[in-house]
Amino acid sequence: MDILYAIVVIIGLFIFESIASIDNAIINADILATMKEKARRWFLAWGILLSVFLVRGILPWVILWAANPSLGPIGALTVTFTDDDAAMAAMESTAPYLLMFGGMFMVFLFCHWLFAEKKDCIMPGERFLTNQAPWFYAVVSVILLAVVWATLENDPLLAFAAVAGSTLFFLVQGFRLSADKKSAELGHSEKSDAAKLMLLLVIDSTFSIDGVIGAFAFTFSVPLIFIGCGLGAIVVRELTIKYIDTIRRYVYLKNGAMYSVLVLSLIMVAEGFGMHIPAWLAPVSMVVIVSVFLYISVLRIRRGQVPVCPTPAAR
């Protein structure tokens, strides 16, 4: 593997994971503020074992191994660093299904943000679409129907991968909504710190899945995913305690992350259909998009202009 490519991928994964986890950091900070110092230290020190080493390290490895059982556990871990032609051929044969699976998950993730989540509006049409939250389900259903129709006759497994990706999205979303409800109940309650710690671990795990699935747009290398996403997760831990109020001011970073998700999802779906996309496009496009929205955030801070879209749940 080219060392320059590996560095670009790690940087891209690091930035993507850090920016995409801003919501996670804010939720963590709100809950940690109600907990005792000992519990906070435990979460920041030992909670990283679950969110970084278990989810960001083991989950992509398990996904690759499950998709390529012939590689075995060691082969799934090292396939991108090997010269074994048989292993590379096995990886290439299943890559379209993994990419379609991840691409549909990411498409649904973007659409949910666009239609059904509170956001700081900046792009044309965002305010209007946020007012159409109930149409999220109609839009993603049509998208899934179109993808399945396009793949079913020629490659039923590709259609199955698309359905599996959408199913995973709704499973993760269900856990996340449940965790959000619990966080609202526990955030300012007298419940034990142990209960809040368990909630934080669940929230961390659900947010971690987004980063792991999106990482497949950058690479299939488990070590690179682990390094890039792991570093991003560690940064989120630091932001949770030290700089969360500062990060809240850069209101359009989340927008940049989600438009990056859109681009990554389109790249993954296109590659799932067999199109050749340059390997550098995913990390470079993500860095450019996030940089643009960071610049816009800085300009709006200076001008004191921060328009906020209506909250879908409040209507």
N, C-alpha and C positions, 0 to 999 in steps of 0.2 A: 504494500500500500504506500502511495506517495506521501511523504511526510508533510508537504505543503497542503495537500488535500485534507489530511487528518487534522492539521491545525485549523484550517478554515471550517471544517465540520464542527470541531469542538467549540470554536468561538461562536458559530451560529447556534449550536445547541445551548450554550451557556446563556446567550442573550435571549433566545426564545423562551427558555425555561424561566429565567429571571423575570422577564416582562409578563409572560403569561400567568405567573403566579402572584401577581400583585394583589388580586382579590383574596388569595389564600393568606397572604401576609397581613392584610387588613383584618380579616376575620380572626386570625390567630391573635393579633394585637388586642382586639376588643375583648376576647375571652381571657387572655393572659392578664389583662389589667385588673380582673376581678379575683385573681388567684394569689396565693401566698408566694413569697420569694422562693422557697424551697421547691414548690411545684413548678414554677417557671423555669428554674435552673434544670430540673429533671427533664422537662419537655425539650428545652433547647439543646441539651447535651445528649440525652439518650433517645429522644423521639426521632432524631435524625437517622438512627439505625433502621427504623421502619421505612421512612419516606425516601431515604437515599439508597441504602444498601439493599433493602428487601424489594421495594417497588421498582426503583429506577435501575437496579442491578439485576434482579432476578426475573422481573416480569418480561422485559424484552427477550431475555434468554429463553424463558419458557415458551413465549410465542413463536420464536424461531425454531425451537426444538420440536414443538407440536406441529408446525407446518412442514418440518423436514425431519421426521423421525429417523430416516436412514442415516443422518449425520451423526446421531448420538449426542449425548450431552456435551462432550468436549468439542466435537465438530461444530455444533451450533454456536459455541463460544468463540471459536477461532477461525471460522470459515472464511472471513474476509481477509485474513492474514496468511492464508495457506496457498500453496501452488498446486494443490490436489485438484486435478481437472474434474474428477467425478463429484467432489464436494461442491465445486463451483457450479457445475451443471445442475446439480440438485437444487442449489440455492436459486439459480436463475429460473428454473422451471416453476418454482413456487412464488417468486417475487411478484408477479402480477396479482396474485390472490391476496398477498399481504398488503400490497399497495392499495388495491381496491377496498379491502377491509378498513384500512386506516383512513383512506381518502373519504369514504362515506361517513365515517365517524366524525371527521373534521368538518365536512360539509354541514352536518347536522349541528355541530357545535357552533359554527359561525352563524347559521340561520337562527338558532335559539338566541344567541346574543343580539342579533339584529332585530328580531321581532319581539322578544319576550323579556329582555333584561334592561334595567335602568342603565343609561349611559350618558356621557357628556357629548352632546351632538356636535359634529363638525362637518361631516360630509353631506352633500346634497341628498335629500330623501331619507336621512336617518330619522328625523323627527316624525315624518309621516309613517314610516314603517314601524316605528316603536308604538304608534297608535293602532297598529293592525296585529297586535299580539296573537289573537285567536287564529290568524291565518298561518302561523308557523307550521301547524300540523298539516294544513292543506298543501303548503309549498313543499315541505320535505317529503310528503307522500307522493307528490307528482314527480319530484326529482328521483326518488327511489324507483317508482314505476318505470320511468324513462330509462334508467340505467339497467334495470332488470330486463326490460324489453330488448334493449340493445345487446345484451350479453347472453340471454337465456338460450337462444337457438344455437349459437356457435360454441358457447362455453358455459354450461350450467353451473360449474364450480365458481366461475367468476360472478355469476348472479347470486349464488349462495354467499360469497364473500361480501358482496354489497349489503345483503340483508343482515349478515352477521355484524357488520360494522354499525348499521343503524340500531340493531338490537342492543349492542354494547352501549351505545350512547344513551338509550333510554334506561338501561340498568344503572349506569353511572349517575344519570340525572336523578333517578329515583333516590339513590343513596344520598346524593348531594342535597336534594330538597328536604329529605328527612333530617340531615345534619344541620341544615340552615334553621329548620324549625326548632330543633333541640338547642341550637346555639342561642336563639332568641329567648328560649325558656331558661337556660342556665346562665346566660351572660351576666345577669344582675340578680341572680337568686342566691340563696344560701346553700345550694347543693355542694357536695364535697368536691374538693379539688381532684380527687380520683375520677369522679364522673366527668369532670371537665377535661381531664387529660385524655380519657378514652374518646371523648368527642373530638378533640383536636387531632388525635391519631387517625380517626375515620375521615375527617375533613382533609387532612394531609394526603391520605391514600387516594381519595377520589380525585383530588386535583393532580396528583402525580400521574394518574392514568392518562390525562390529556397530554402531558409532556412526553410520555413514553410512546404513545401512538403517533404523535406528531413527529417524533424523532425519526421514524422510518422514512419520512420524506427526505431526510438528510443522509441516512446511512443505515445499513443492516448490521453494522459492526457493534456488537454488544459492549466491548470495552470502551469505544468512543461514546456511545450513548451514556454509559455509566459515568464517564469522566465529565462530559459536557453537561448533562442534566444534573448530575450530582453536585457539581460546582454551583450551578444555578440554584439548586435547593438550599445549599449552605448560605448563599448570598441572601436568599429570602429569609432565612433564620436571623441573619444579622439585621436586615431591614426591619424585621418584626419588632425588635427592641430599640434600635438606635435611631433609625431614620424614617420611621413610618409616616410621621406628620409631614416631613419634607416630600416624600414620594407621593402622598395624596395630592399635593399641589400640581403635579405633572399629570393633569387630568386626562390627556389624550394618549398616554402610554398604553392604556388598555385597548383603545381603538386601534393603535398600531399593531398590538399583539393579535387582535382578532382579524384584521385585514391580512396579516401575515398568515393566519390560519386559513383564510380563504385561498390565498395563493398556493400555500402548501397542499391544501386539499385538491385543488385543480391539478397541480403537478402529479400528485399521487394517483388520482383517477385517470389522468391522461396516460401515465405509465402503465396503469393497470390494463388499459385498452391496447397497450403495445406501442405507444408512441415513445420515441427516444427523446429524453429531456437531458440536457447537459447536467452533469453532477454538481457543478458549481452554482446552478441557478437557484436552488432552494436556499442555501445559506446567504448568498449575496442579496437576493431579492428581499429576504427577511430583514437583513441588516439595513438595507436602504429604506424599507417601509417604516421600520421602527425609528430610524434616525429622522425621517421626515416628520413623524408625529411627535417626536421629542422636541424638534425645533418649533413646531406649531405650539406645543405646550409652553415652551419658554416665552414665545411671543405673547401668548394670551396672559401669562402671569404678569408680564411687564405692562400690558394694557389693562389688566384687571377685568378681562372678558372671559367668563366661564359659563356659557349657556348650558343648562342641564335639561335633558329630555325628560318627559313625564315618566313616572314609574308605572309600568304595566300593571303591577299587582294592585296599585292604588285606585285604579279606575273601576 
